[in-house]
């Protein structure tokens, strides 16, 4: 099913677009934590950088003392001093 058809179906059925389209959601809680939903995989993880692959591109997180508090196949929580969040190819 094409993206346009899925978008039309989501609107007609009053369904959240992120559920139907699998869009990545990022919730930033100040500069100390963030939650990312609908990511595909971890490309790189270090104390000062995190790179994730999403359905539509990449998410890059930069900071100091970054720590993955939890993750599963749908969501991830990252804590630390978050300085920058960048979306590539979105």
Jmol script that loads the backbone (N, CA, C; Angstrom):
load data "model"
ATOM      1  N   UNK A   1       0.849  -1.161   0.000  1.00  0.00           N
ATOM      2  CA  UNK A   1       0.000   0.000   0.000  1.00  0.00           C
ATOM      3  C   UNK A   1       0.901   1.232   0.000  1.00  0.00           C
ATOM      4  N   UNK A   2       0.612   2.197  -0.877  1.00  0.00           N
ATOM      5  CA  UNK A   2       1.421   3.398  -0.989  1.00  0.00           C
ATOM      6  C   UNK A   2       1.218   4.358   0.171  1.00  0.00           C
ATOM      7  N   UNK A   3       2.166   5.262   0.301  1.00  0.00           N
ATOM      8  CA  UNK A   3       2.135   6.234   1.401  1.00  0.00           C
ATOM      9  C   UNK A   3       0.884   7.103   1.331  1.00  0.00           C
ATOM     10  N   UNK A   4       0.503   7.553   0.151  1.00  0.00           N
ATOM     11  CA  UNK A   4      -0.696   8.401   0.015  1.00  0.00           C
ATOM     12  C   UNK A   4      -1.957   7.664   0.439  1.00  0.00           C
ATOM     13  N   UNK A   5      -2.050   6.411   0.079  1.00  0.00           N
ATOM     14  CA  UNK A   5      -3.221   5.615   0.446  1.00  0.00           C
ATOM     15  C   UNK A   5      -3.268   5.437   1.959  1.00  0.00           C
ATOM     16  N   UNK A   6      -2.110   5.160   2.558  1.00  0.00           N
ATOM     17  CA  UNK A   6      -2.057   5.003   4.013  1.00  0.00           C
ATOM     18  C   UNK A   6      -2.404   6.302   4.729  1.00  0.00           C
ATOM     19  N   UNK A   7      -1.930   7.435   4.195  1.00  0.00           N
ATOM     20  CA  UNK A   7      -2.251   8.732   4.804  1.00  0.00           C
ATOM     21  C   UNK A   7      -3.747   9.006   4.717  1.00  0.00           C
ATOM     22  N   UNK A   8      -4.348   8.717   3.556  1.00  0.00           N
ATOM     23  CA  UNK A   8      -5.785   8.932   3.387  1.00  0.00           C
ATOM     24  C   UNK A   8      -6.572   8.024   4.330  1.00  0.00           C
ATOM     25  N   UNK A   9      -6.135   6.774   4.458  1.00  0.00           N
ATOM     26  CA  UNK A   9      -6.804   5.837   5.357  1.00  0.00           C
ATOM     27  C   UNK A   9      -6.693   6.300   6.802  1.00  0.00           C
ATOM     28  N   UNK A  10      -5.522   6.793   7.189  1.00  0.00           N
ATOM     29  CA  UNK A  10      -5.318   7.284   8.555  1.00  0.00           C
ATOM     30  C   UNK A  10      -6.245   8.455   8.846  1.00  0.00           C
ATOM     31  N   UNK A  11      -6.364   9.375   7.909  1.00  0.00           N
ATOM     32  CA  UNK A  11      -7.236  10.529   8.099  1.00  0.00           C
ATOM     33  C   UNK A  11      -8.706  10.118   8.142  1.00  0.00           C
ATOM     34  N   UNK A  12      -9.101   9.229   7.226  1.00  0.00           N
ATOM     35  CA  UNK A  12     -10.504   8.803   7.167  1.00  0.00           C
ATOM     36  C   UNK A  12     -10.919   8.041   8.419  1.00  0.00           C
ATOM     37  N   UNK A  13     -10.025   7.221   8.937  1.00  0.00           N
ATOM     38  CA  UNK A  13     -10.336   6.404  10.112  1.00  0.00           C
ATOM     39  C   UNK A  13      -9.952   7.073  11.428  1.00  0.00           C
ATOM     40  N   UNK A  14      -9.424   8.291  11.333  1.00  0.00           N
ATOM     41  CA  UNK A  14      -9.011   9.046  12.532  1.00  0.00           C
ATOM     42  C   UNK A  14      -7.959   8.294  13.348  1.00  0.00           C
ATOM     43  N   UNK A  15      -7.012   7.673  12.643  1.00  0.00           N
ATOM     44  CA  UNK A  15      -5.921   6.950  13.291  1.00  0.00           C
ATOM     45  C   UNK A  15      -4.678   7.838  13.350  1.00  0.00           C
ATOM     46  N   UNK A  16      -3.846   7.676  14.374  1.00  0.00           N
ATOM     47  CA  UNK A  16      -2.610   8.460  14.453  1.00  0.00           C
ATOM     48  C   UNK A  16      -1.683   8.136  13.277  1.00  0.00           C
ATOM     49  N   UNK A  17      -1.125   9.186  12.675  1.00  0.00           N
ATOM     50  CA  UNK A  17      -0.239   8.993  11.515  1.00  0.00           C
ATOM     51  C   UNK A  17       0.993   8.172  11.865  1.00  0.00           C
ATOM     52  N   UNK A  18       1.549   8.360  13.070  1.00  0.00           N
ATOM     53  CA  UNK A  18       2.754   7.622  13.431  1.00  0.00           C
ATOM     54  C   UNK A  18       2.503   6.122  13.459  1.00  0.00           C
ATOM     55  N   UNK A  19       1.300   5.716  13.835  1.00  0.00           N
ATOM     56  CA  UNK A  19       0.964   4.288  13.880  1.00  0.00           C
ATOM     57  C   UNK A  19       0.834   3.742  12.465  1.00  0.00           C
ATOM     58  N   UNK A  20       0.114   4.430  11.622  1.00  0.00           N
ATOM     59  CA  UNK A  20      -0.147   3.948  10.262  1.00  0.00           C
ATOM     60  C   UNK A  20       1.099   4.033   9.390  1.00  0.00           C
ATOM     61  N   UNK A  21       1.838   5.132   9.503  1.00  0.00           N
ATOM     62  CA  UNK A  21       2.996   5.348   8.638  1.00  0.00           C
ATOM     63  C   UNK A  21       4.315   4.895   9.256  1.00  0.00           C
ATOM     64  N   UNK A  22       4.311   4.570  10.529  1.00  0.00           N
ATOM     65  CA  UNK A  22       5.540   4.153  11.188  1.00  0.00           C
ATOM     66  C   UNK A  22       6.537   5.281  11.370  1.00  0.00           C
ATOM     67  N   UNK A  23       6.054   6.513  11.479  1.00  0.00           N
ATOM     68  CA  UNK A  23       6.935   7.659  11.626  1.00  0.00           C
ATOM     69  C   UNK A  23       7.635   7.646  12.981  1.00  0.00           C
ATOM     70  N   UNK A  24       8.848   8.167  12.989  1.00  0.00           N
ATOM     71  CA  UNK A  24       9.623   8.246  14.213  1.00  0.00           C
ATOM     72  C   UNK A  24       9.126   9.407  15.060  1.00  0.00           C
ATOM     73  N   UNK A  25       8.942   9.154  16.335  1.00  0.00           N
ATOM     74  CA  UNK A  25       8.537  10.187  17.288  1.00  0.00           C
ATOM     75  C   UNK A  25       9.690  10.430  18.248  1.00  0.00           C
ATOM     76  N   UNK A  26       9.963  11.715  18.523  1.00  0.00           N
ATOM     77  CA  UNK A  26      11.021  12.074  19.459  1.00  0.00           C
ATOM     78  C   UNK A  26      10.432  13.013  20.499  1.00  0.00           C
ATOM     79  N   UNK A  27      10.505  12.617  21.750  1.00  0.00           N
ATOM     80  CA  UNK A  27      10.018  13.425  22.860  1.00  0.00           C
ATOM     81  C   UNK A  27      11.236  13.885  23.659  1.00  0.00           C
ATOM     82  N   UNK A  28      11.476  15.194  23.681  1.00  0.00           N
ATOM     83  CA  UNK A  28      12.631  15.738  24.390  1.00  0.00           C
ATOM     84  C   UNK A  28      12.157  16.320  25.714  1.00  0.00           C
ATOM     85  N   UNK A  29      12.805  15.894  26.786  1.00  0.00           N
ATOM     86  CA  UNK A  29      12.477  16.353  28.132  1.00  0.00           C
ATOM     87  C   UNK A  29      13.619  17.240  28.613  1.00  0.00           C
ATOM     88  N   UNK A  30      13.560  18.527  28.274  1.00  0.00           N
ATOM     89  CA  UNK A  30      14.634  19.450  28.629  1.00  0.00           C
ATOM     90  C   UNK A  30      15.914  19.059  27.917  1.00  0.00           C
ATOM     91  N   UNK A  31      17.033  19.195  28.602  1.00  0.00           N
ATOM     92  CA  UNK A  31      18.312  18.795  28.012  1.00  0.00           C
ATOM     93  C   UNK A  31      18.866  17.542  28.686  1.00  0.00           C
ATOM     94  N   UNK A  32      18.020  16.872  29.469  1.00  0.00           N
ATOM     95  CA  UNK A  32      18.476  15.721  30.247  1.00  0.00           C
ATOM     96  C   UNK A  32      18.008  14.364  29.755  1.00  0.00           C
ATOM     97  N   UNK A  33      16.943  14.299  28.955  1.00  0.00           N
ATOM     98  CA  UNK A  33      16.503  12.994  28.453  1.00  0.00           C
ATOM     99  C   UNK A  33      15.636  13.146  27.220  1.00  0.00           C
ATOM    100  N   UNK A  34      15.568  12.071  26.465  1.00  0.00           N
ATOM    101  CA  UNK A  34      14.674  12.013  25.311  1.00  0.00           C
ATOM    102  C   UNK A  34      14.208  10.584  25.112  1.00  0.00           C
ATOM    103  N   UNK A  35      13.037  10.461  24.522  1.00  0.00           N
ATOM    104  CA  UNK A  35      12.470   9.158  24.189  1.00  0.00           C
ATOM    105  C   UNK A  35      12.243   9.138  22.683  1.00  0.00           C
ATOM    106  N   UNK A  36      12.704   8.083  22.038  1.00  0.00           N
ATOM    107  CA  UNK A  36      12.549   7.913  20.598  1.00  0.00           C
ATOM    108  C   UNK A  36      11.704   6.675  20.367  1.00  0.00           C
ATOM    109  N   UNK A  37      10.652   6.832  19.566  1.00  0.00           N
ATOM    110  CA  UNK A  37       9.787   5.706  19.228  1.00  0.00           C
ATOM    111  C   UNK A  37       9.862   5.427  17.729  1.00  0.00           C
ATOM    112  N   UNK A  38       9.682   4.187  17.376  1.00  0.00           N
ATOM    113  CA  UNK A  38       9.659   3.721  15.978  1.00  0.00           C
ATOM    114  C   UNK A  38      11.012   3.854  15.292  1.00  0.00           C
ATOM    115  N   UNK A  39      12.085   3.461  15.969  1.00  0.00           N
ATOM    116  CA  UNK A  39      13.391   3.411  15.329  1.00  0.00           C
ATOM    117  C   UNK A  39      13.626   1.980  14.844  1.00  0.00           C
ATOM    118  N   UNK A  40      14.571   1.821  13.937  1.00  0.00           N
ATOM    119  CA  UNK A  40      14.855   0.472  13.406  1.00  0.00           C
ATOM    120  C   UNK A  40      16.032  -0.198  14.100  1.00  0.00           C
ATOM    121  N   UNK A  41      17.156   0.521  14.198  1.00  0.00           N
ATOM    122  CA  UNK A  41      18.327  -0.100  14.821  1.00  0.00           C
ATOM    123  C   UNK A  41      19.308   0.960  15.321  1.00  0.00           C
ATOM    124  N   UNK A  42      20.210   0.526  16.195  1.00  0.00           N
ATOM    125  CA  UNK A  42      21.278   1.378  16.716  1.00  0.00           C
ATOM    126  C   UNK A  42      22.476   1.209  15.785  1.00  0.00           C
ATOM    127  N   UNK A  43      22.931   2.321  15.195  1.00  0.00           N
ATOM    128  CA  UNK A  43      24.097   2.279  14.314  1.00  0.00           C
ATOM    129  C   UNK A  43      25.391   2.524  15.076  1.00  0.00           C
ATOM    130  N   UNK A  44      25.336   3.414  16.074  1.00  0.00           N
ATOM    131  CA  UNK A  44      26.508   3.732  16.882  1.00  0.00           C
ATOM    132  C   UNK A  44      26.042   4.208  18.256  1.00  0.00           C
ATOM    133  N   UNK A  45      26.770   3.791  19.288  1.00  0.00           N
ATOM    134  CA  UNK A  45      26.442   4.227  20.646  1.00  0.00           C
ATOM    135  C   UNK A  45      27.732   4.470  21.401  1.00  0.00           C
ATOM    136  N   UNK A  46      27.895   5.696  21.890  1.00  0.00           N
ATOM    137  CA  UNK A  46      29.056   6.051  22.696  1.00  0.00           C
ATOM    138  C   UNK A  46      28.649   7.055  23.758  1.00  0.00           C
ATOM    139  N   UNK A  47      29.603   7.439  24.591  1.00  0.00           N
ATOM    140  CA  UNK A  47      29.360   8.374  25.685  1.00  0.00           C
ATOM    141  C   UNK A  47      28.894   9.751  25.201  1.00  0.00           C
ATOM    142  N   UNK A  48      29.311  10.137  23.988  1.00  0.00           N
ATOM    143  CA  UNK A  48      28.990  11.470  23.493  1.00  0.00           C
ATOM    144  C   UNK A  48      28.171  11.481  22.200  1.00  0.00           C
ATOM    145  N   UNK A  49      27.809  10.312  21.690  1.00  0.00           N
ATOM    146  CA  UNK A  49      27.081  10.259  20.420  1.00  0.00           C
ATOM    147  C   UNK A  49      26.253   8.982  20.311  1.00  0.00           C
ATOM    148  N   UNK A  50      25.081   9.139  19.694  1.00  0.00           N
ATOM    149  CA  UNK A  50      24.190   8.013  19.424  1.00  0.00           C
ATOM    150  C   UNK A  50      23.632   8.203  18.027  1.00  0.00           C
ATOM    151  N   UNK A  51      23.719   7.166  17.200  1.00  0.00           N
ATOM    152  CA  UNK A  51      23.159   7.220  15.850  1.00  0.00           C
ATOM    153  C   UNK A  51      22.168   6.080  15.693  1.00  0.00           C
ATOM    154  N   UNK A  52      20.960   6.431  15.236  1.00  0.00           N
ATOM    155  CA  UNK A  52      19.902   5.445  15.047  1.00  0.00           C
ATOM    156  C   UNK A  52      19.423   5.454  13.605  1.00  0.00           C
ATOM    157  N   UNK A  53      19.059   4.305  13.108  1.00  0.00           N
ATOM    158  CA  UNK A  53      18.425   4.186  11.807  1.00  0.00           C
ATOM    159  C   UNK A  53      16.924   4.166  12.012  1.00  0.00           C
ATOM    160  N   UNK A  54      16.203   4.952  11.200  1.00  0.00           N
ATOM    161  CA  UNK A  54      14.748   4.974  11.257  1.00  0.00           C
ATOM    162  C   UNK A  54      14.209   4.576   9.886  1.00  0.00           C
ATOM    163  N   UNK A  55      12.921   4.491   9.779  1.00  0.00           N
ATOM    164  CA  UNK A  55      12.294   4.129   8.507  1.00  0.00           C
ATOM    165  C   UNK A  55      12.559   5.173   7.427  1.00  0.00           C
ATOM    166  N   UNK A  56      12.709   6.434   7.843  1.00  0.00           N
ATOM    167  CA  UNK A  56      12.860   7.514   6.870  1.00  0.00           C
ATOM    168  C   UNK A  56      14.245   8.153   6.848  1.00  0.00           C
ATOM    169  N   UNK A  57      15.179   7.681   7.647  1.00  0.00           N
ATOM    170  CA  UNK A  57      16.518   8.268   7.675  1.00  0.00           C
ATOM    171  C   UNK A  57      17.262   7.902   8.937  1.00  0.00           C
ATOM    172  N   UNK A  58      17.982   8.886   9.475  1.00  0.00           N
ATOM    173  CA  UNK A  58      18.777   8.672  10.685  1.00  0.00           C
ATOM    174  C   UNK A  58      18.492   9.755  11.707  1.00  0.00           C
ATOM    175  N   UNK A  59      18.691   9.385  12.969  1.00  0.00           N
ATOM    176  CA  UNK A  59      18.621  10.344  14.075  1.00  0.00           C
ATOM    177  C   UNK A  59      19.985  10.325  14.749  1.00  0.00           C
ATOM    178  N   UNK A  60      20.599  11.505  14.867  1.00  0.00           N
ATOM    179  CA  UNK A  60      21.887  11.651  15.545  1.00  0.00           C
ATOM    180  C   UNK A  60      21.680  12.455  16.820  1.00  0.00           C
ATOM    181  N   UNK A  61      22.176  11.921  17.928  1.00  0.00           N
ATOM    182  CA  UNK A  61      22.082  12.605  19.211  1.00  0.00           C
ATOM    183  C   UNK A  61      23.513  12.845  19.688  1.00  0.00           C
ATOM    184  N   UNK A  62      23.806  14.093  20.071  1.00  0.00           N
ATOM    185  CA  UNK A  62      25.125  14.441  20.588  1.00  0.00           C
ATOM    186  C   UNK A  62      24.992  15.015  21.987  1.00  0.00           C
ATOM    187  N   UNK A  63      25.975  14.753  22.831  1.00  0.00           N
ATOM    188  CA  UNK A  63      25.948  15.279  24.190  1.00  0.00           C
ATOM    189  C   UNK A  63      27.103  14.751  25.004  1.00  0.00           C
ATOM    190  N   UNK A  64      26.944  14.761  26.304  1.00  0.00           N
ATOM    191  CA  UNK A  64      27.960  14.253  27.236  1.00  0.00           C
ATOM    192  C   UNK A  64      27.291  13.282  28.196  1.00  0.00           C
ATOM    193  N   UNK A  65      27.973  12.198  28.488  1.00  0.00           N
ATOM    194  CA  UNK A  65      27.453  11.224  29.439  1.00  0.00           C
ATOM    195  C   UNK A  65      26.160  10.568  28.984  1.00  0.00           C
ATOM    196  N   UNK A  66      26.025  10.348  27.678  1.00  0.00           N
ATOM    197  CA  UNK A  66      24.798   9.737  27.166  1.00  0.00           C
ATOM    198  C   UNK A  66      24.692   8.293  27.626  1.00  0.00           C
ATOM    199  N   UNK A  67      23.501   7.917  28.032  1.00  0.00           N
ATOM    200  CA  UNK A  67      23.258   6.557  28.517  1.00  0.00           C
ATOM    201  C   UNK A  67      21.882   6.112  28.032  1.00  0.00           C
ATOM    202  N   UNK A  68      21.812   4.917  27.502  1.00  0.00           N
ATOM    203  CA  UNK A  68      20.522   4.346  27.119  1.00  0.00           C
ATOM    204  C   UNK A  68      19.915   3.736  28.381  1.00  0.00           C
ATOM    205  N   UNK A  69      18.860   4.353  28.879  1.00  0.00           N
ATOM    206  CA  UNK A  69      18.194   3.872  30.094  1.00  0.00           C
ATOM    207  C   UNK A  69      17.440   2.576  29.820  1.00  0.00           C
ATOM    208  N   UNK A  70      16.737   2.539  28.695  1.00  0.00           N
ATOM    209  CA  UNK A  70      16.055   1.312  28.276  1.00  0.00           C
ATOM    210  C   UNK A  70      15.827   1.370  26.777  1.00  0.00           C
ATOM    211  N   UNK A  71      15.657   0.208  26.189  1.00  0.00           N
ATOM    212  CA  UNK A  71      15.247   0.131  24.789  1.00  0.00           C
ATOM    213  C   UNK A  71      14.589  -1.206  24.531  1.00  0.00           C
ATOM    214  N   UNK A  72      13.687  -1.195  23.584  1.00  0.00           N
ATOM    215  CA  UNK A  72      13.070  -2.420  23.085  1.00  0.00           C
ATOM    216  C   UNK A  72      12.869  -2.234  21.588  1.00  0.00           C
ATOM    217  N   UNK A  73      12.080  -3.065  20.971  1.00  0.00           N
ATOM    218  CA  UNK A  73      11.922  -2.982  19.520  1.00  0.00           C
ATOM    219  C   UNK A  73      11.137  -1.755  19.071  1.00  0.00           C
ATOM    220  N   UNK A  74      10.514  -1.031  19.984  1.00  0.00           N
ATOM    221  CA  UNK A  74       9.702   0.121  19.609  1.00  0.00           C
ATOM    222  C   UNK A  74      10.199   1.456  20.144  1.00  0.00           C
ATOM    223  N   UNK A  75      10.799   1.473  21.319  1.00  0.00           N
ATOM    224  CA  UNK A  75      11.172   2.754  21.918  1.00  0.00           C
ATOM    225  C   UNK A  75      12.482   2.667  22.691  1.00  0.00           C
ATOM    226  N   UNK A  76      13.037   3.858  22.946  1.00  0.00           N
ATOM    227  CA  UNK A  76      14.308   3.960  23.648  1.00  0.00           C
ATOM    228  C   UNK A  76      14.322   5.258  24.452  1.00  0.00           C
ATOM    229  N   UNK A  77      14.881   5.196  25.658  1.00  0.00           N
ATOM    230  CA  UNK A  77      15.067   6.410  26.454  1.00  0.00           C
ATOM    231  C   UNK A  77      16.555   6.645  26.640  1.00  0.00           C
ATOM    232  N   UNK A  78      16.976   7.878  26.336  1.00  0.00           N
ATOM    233  CA  UNK A  78      18.373   8.272  26.450  1.00  0.00           C
ATOM    234  C   UNK A  78      18.465   9.400  27.467  1.00  0.00           C
ATOM    235  N   UNK A  79      19.415   9.283  28.401  1.00  0.00           N
ATOM    236  CA  UNK A  79      19.635  10.339  29.390  1.00  0.00           C
ATOM    237  C   UNK A  79      21.061  10.847  29.277  1.00  0.00           C
ATOM    238  N   UNK A  80      21.319  11.966  29.904  1.00  0.00           N
ATOM    239  CA  UNK A  80      22.631  12.601  29.880  1.00  0.00           C
ATOM    240  C   UNK A  80      22.458  14.073  29.579  1.00  0.00           C
ATOM    241  N   UNK A  81      23.552  14.742  29.251  1.00  0.00           N
ATOM    242  CA  UNK A  81      23.506  16.144  28.866  1.00  0.00           C
ATOM    243  C   UNK A  81      23.361  16.204  27.347  1.00  0.00           C
ATOM    244  N   UNK A  82      22.138  16.329  26.870  1.00  0.00           N
ATOM    245  CA  UNK A  82      21.852  16.285  25.441  1.00  0.00           C
ATOM    246  C   UNK A  82      22.046  17.682  24.867  1.00  0.00           C
ATOM    247  N   UNK A  83      22.934  17.780  23.909  1.00  0.00           N
ATOM    248  CA  UNK A  83      23.247  19.080  23.305  1.00  0.00           C
ATOM    249  C   UNK A  83      22.625  19.274  21.931  1.00  0.00           C
ATOM    250  N   UNK A  84      22.437  18.183  21.207  1.00  0.00           N
ATOM    251  CA  UNK A  84      21.957  18.327  19.830  1.00  0.00           C
ATOM    252  C   UNK A  84      21.248  17.058  19.374  1.00  0.00           C
ATOM    253  N   UNK A  85      20.142  17.246  18.648  1.00  0.00           N
ATOM    254  CA  UNK A  85      19.430  16.142  18.008  1.00  0.00           C
ATOM    255  C   UNK A  85      19.281  16.537  16.546  1.00  0.00           C
ATOM    256  N   UNK A  86      19.755  15.674  15.654  1.00  0.00           N
ATOM    257  CA  UNK A  86      19.743  15.980  14.224  1.00  0.00           C
ATOM    258  C   UNK A  86      19.031  14.869  13.462  1.00  0.00           C
ATOM    259  N   UNK A  87      18.202  15.256  12.508  1.00  0.00           N
ATOM    260  CA  UNK A  87      17.499  14.308  11.661  1.00  0.00           C
ATOM    261  C   UNK A  87      18.122  14.355  10.268  1.00  0.00           C
ATOM    262  N   UNK A  88      18.496  13.199   9.736  1.00  0.00           N
ATOM    263  CA  UNK A  88      19.066  13.110   8.395  1.00  0.00           C
ATOM    264  C   UNK A  88      18.110  12.356   7.487  1.00  0.00           C
ATOM    265  N   UNK A  89      17.853  12.905   6.329  1.00  0.00           N
ATOM    266  CA  UNK A  89      17.059  12.205   5.335  1.00  0.00           C
ATOM    267  C   UNK A  89      15.585  12.093   5.656  1.00  0.00           C
ATOM    268  N   UNK A  90      15.113  12.886   6.581  1.00  0.00           N
ATOM    269  CA  UNK A  90      13.718  12.822   6.982  1.00  0.00           C
ATOM    270  C   UNK A  90      12.913  13.811   6.165  1.00  0.00           C
TER     271      UNK A  90
END
end "model"
wireframe off; spacefill off
backbone 0.3
color backbone group
